[in-house]
Amino acid sequence: MEDLRLSRIESKLDKLADAVVSLARMEERMLTLFKRIDNYEEQQEKLEERVSGLEIEDAGKNSVIRVIEKLTWLIVGIALAFFTDLLKR
């Protein structure tokens, strides 16, 4: 009777030990996933910063290109007016 009771207690302790090992493995997996998520968030923030910088840089370039385009058309218009005036004389 005592041996049967002890064997049941031992089997329950073995099951508890297995459960603790399973929980430890699951916790390790969760920690690994949390670290990966943190790394992805850091990478996402870096990419957002780079995109913002590129957008600001692009906006500056667009304004310079607009000014150059306007100057080009102004010079073309002056040149056409000059040649038209020369042809009338």
Secondary structure, DSSP 8 states (H G I E B T S, - for coil): -HHHHHHHHHHHHHHHHHHHHHHHHHHHHHHHHHHHHHHHHHHHHHHHHHHHHHHHHHHHHHHHHHHHHHHHHHHHHHHHHHHHHHHH-
